[in-house]
Amino acid sequence: MGADERAFKHVTLTHEFFPVTWIKNEPGEQLSSYALGLQKQIDTSKPFALLGVSFGGIVAQELCKFIKAPKLILILTIQDQWELRQIYRLVGRLKLVKLIPSFIFKLPFWLAKMVFSTNSALPGDILRDTDESFVKWALDKTLTWQSSLIKMDAIRIYGTKDRLFPILPNKGGHRITNGGHFMIVDEAITISKIINKELV
């Protein structure tokens, strides 16, 4: 929820790569409105692809309502609410996230490493530097998201040990064995090879 460009520091692409910087969300802002605010950071004057990880993958799909991306790469994310765990959908439907104090989202390092299935300290660093209110807003938008798009053809990359967005049976795409929810760092070499091959 709000991982910044540090999450991509080990990804090596054969194409130019421009991380989109999160902007401040307005209280109660809809996800489509937020995505529209990010649009100005994307140069559509030449061929490009959109790549999103986790919550960023949901935002990338919202961006596709406003800009036509020739290719969409989704890593460790969902394409509709039915790909969420049933308990997540229930939490979203009951609007329970709004009842949780924002400071709760400052996970201690050991818990962040467990949730993200990684030995890296980076998730904890990112969460420490991210505005708690943004994390809370992003989590609420994830759990209540309902894509109004016809599912786009997307290049999908999953981790078999992703605790947050586990793989559902019969889903196509690239599966990385033992990849957790922070494999954008832990499996950066493998992910880089997949993306480079897909963008040829």
C-alpha positions in Angstrom: 0.0 0.0 0.0 2.1 2.9 -1.3 5.4 1.2 -2.0 7.6 3.8 -3.8 10.3 3.5 -6.4 12.6 1.8 -3.9 10.7 -1.4 -4.6 12.0 -1.4 -8.2 15.7 -0.7 -7.4 16.8 -4.2 -8.3 14.6 -4.5 -11.5 16.8 -4.2 -14.6 14.8 -3.5 -17.8 16.0 -3.1 -21.4 13.5 -0.2 -21.8 13.3 3.2 -20.1 11.6 2.9 -16.8 9.8 5.8 -15.1 8.3 5.2 -11.7 5.1 7.1 -11.1 5.2 9.1 -7.8 2.2 8.8 -5.5 0.3 12.0 -4.9 -1.6 13.1 -1.8 -5.1 11.7 -1.8 -8.1 13.8 -0.7 -10.2 12.4 2.1 -12.9 10.2 0.7 -11.5 10.5 -2.9 -12.6 7.9 -5.4 -9.9 5.7 -6.9 -10.7 6.8 -10.5 -10.2 10.4 -9.5 -6.9 9.6 -7.9 -5.7 7.7 -10.9 -6.7 10.7 -13.1 -4.4 12.9 -11.0 -1.5 10.5 -11.8 -2.1 10.6 -15.5 -0.1 13.8 -16.1 3.1 11.9 -15.1 2.8 9.5 -18.0 4.1 10.4 -21.5 1.7 8.9 -24.0 3.3 10.5 -27.0 5.4 7.4 -27.7 4.8 3.7 -27.2 4.6 2.7 -23.5 3.5 0.0 -21.2 1.9 0.4 -17.7 3.3 -1.8 -14.9 1.7 -2.0 -11.5 2.6 -4.0 -8.4 0.0 -4.8 -5.7 -2.1 -1.7 -5.1 -0.2 -0.1 -8.0 -1.7 -2.8 -10.2 -5.2 -1.7 -9.3 -4.3 1.9 -9.9 -2.7 1.0 -13.3 -6.0 -0.6 -14.3 -7.9 2.6 -13.2 -5.5 4.6 -15.4 -6.5 2.5 -18.4 -9.9 4.2 -18.2 -8.2 7.4 -19.3 -5.2 6.3 -21.3 -4.8 3.4 -23.8 -1.8 1.4 -22.8 -0.6 -1.0 -25.5 0.6 -3.4 -22.7 -0.4 -3.8 -19.1 1.8 -5.7 -16.7 0.3 -6.7 -13.4 2.5 -8.1 -10.6 1.1 -9.5 -7.4 -2.3 -7.9 -7.8 -5.9 -8.6 -8.7 -8.1 -7.9 -11.8 -11.5 -7.9 -10.0 -12.9 -8.2 -6.5 -13.5 -11.9 -6.9 -9.8 -12.5 -6.8 -9.7 -11.3 -3.2 -10.0 -13.7 -0.3 -13.6 -14.0 0.9 -12.6 -12.5 4.3 -11.1 -9.5 2.6 -14.3 -8.9 0.6 -16.3 -9.1 3.9 -14.1 -6.6 5.6 -14.5 -4.2 2.6 -18.3 -4.7 2.5 -18.6 -4.0 6.2 -16.3 -0.9 5.8 -14.3 -2.1 8.8 -11.0 -0.4 7.6 -12.5 3.0 8.3 -12.9 2.0 12.0 -9.2 1.2 12.4 -7.0 4.0 13.8 -4.4 5.0 11.2 -1.4 4.4 13.4 -2.1 0.7 13.3 -0.8 0.7 9.8 2.7 1.4 10.9 3.7 -2.3 11.1 6.8 -3.1 13.1 9.7 -4.4 10.9 9.3 -8.1 12.0 5.6 -8.1 11.2 6.1 -6.4 7.9 8.7 -9.0 6.9 6.3 -11.8 7.9 3.3 -10.3 6.0 5.3 -9.7 2.9 7.1 -13.1 3.1 10.5 -11.5 2.8 13.8 -11.2 4.7 14.3 -7.7 3.4 13.9 -4.7 5.7 12.6 -2.6 2.9 8.9 -3.2 3.4 9.3 -1.9 7.0 11.3 1.1 5.7 8.7 2.0 3.1 5.8 1.6 5.6 7.7 3.8 8.1 8.0 6.5 5.5 4.5 6.3 4.1 1.7 8.4 5.4 -0.5 6.2 7.6 -3.7 7.9 6.3 -2.7 7.0 2.7 -2.1 3.4 3.6 -5.5 3.2 5.3 -7.2 4.9 2.3 -5.4 2.5 -0.2 -6.3 -0.6 1.8 -10.0 0.5 1.9 -9.9 1.2 -1.8 -8.4 -2.3 -2.5 -10.9 -4.1 -0.4 -13.9 -2.3 -1.9 -12.6 -2.1 -5.5 -15.0 -3.1 -8.3 -13.5 -2.9 -11.7 -15.9 -1.3 -14.2 -13.7 -2.3 -17.1 -14.0 -5.4 -19.2 -11.0 -7.3 -18.1 -8.0 -6.2 -20.1 -5.5 -8.6 -21.6 -2.7 -8.2 -19.1 0.7 -9.8 -18.6 0.3 -11.2 -15.1 3.1 -12.3 -12.7 2.3 -14.2 -9.5 4.1 -15.5 -6.5 3.1 -19.0 -5.2 3.8 -17.8 -1.6 1.9 -14.5 -1.8 0.0 -14.2 1.5 -1.9 -11.1 0.5 -3.1 -11.9 -3.0 -2.8 -15.7 -3.3 -3.0 -17.3 -6.7 -6.4 -18.7 -7.7 -6.7 -22.0 -9.6 -6.7 -21.9 -13.4 -5.2 -18.4 -13.6 -2.9 -17.8 -16.5 0.3 -15.9 -16.3 3.8 -16.3 -15.0 4.2 -18.1 -11.6 7.3 -17.7 -9.6 7.8 -20.5 -7.2 8.0 -19.4 -3.5 7.6 -15.8 -4.5 6.1 -13.7 -1.7 4.4 -10.4 -1.8 7.7 -8.6 -2.0 9.2 -10.6 -4.7 9.6 -7.5 -6.8 12.8 -7.2 -4.7 13.5 -10.8 -3.7 13.0 -12.2 -7.3 13.9 -9.1 -9.2 16.2 -10.9 -11.6 13.5 -13.4 -12.6 10.8 -10.7 -12.9 13.2 -8.5 -15.0 13.7 -11.4 -17.4 9.9 -12.0 -17.8 9.2 -8.3 -18.4 12.0 -7.9 -20.9 10.8 -10.9 -22.8 7.2 -9.7 -22.8 8.2 -6.2 -24.1 10.2 -7.4 -27.1 
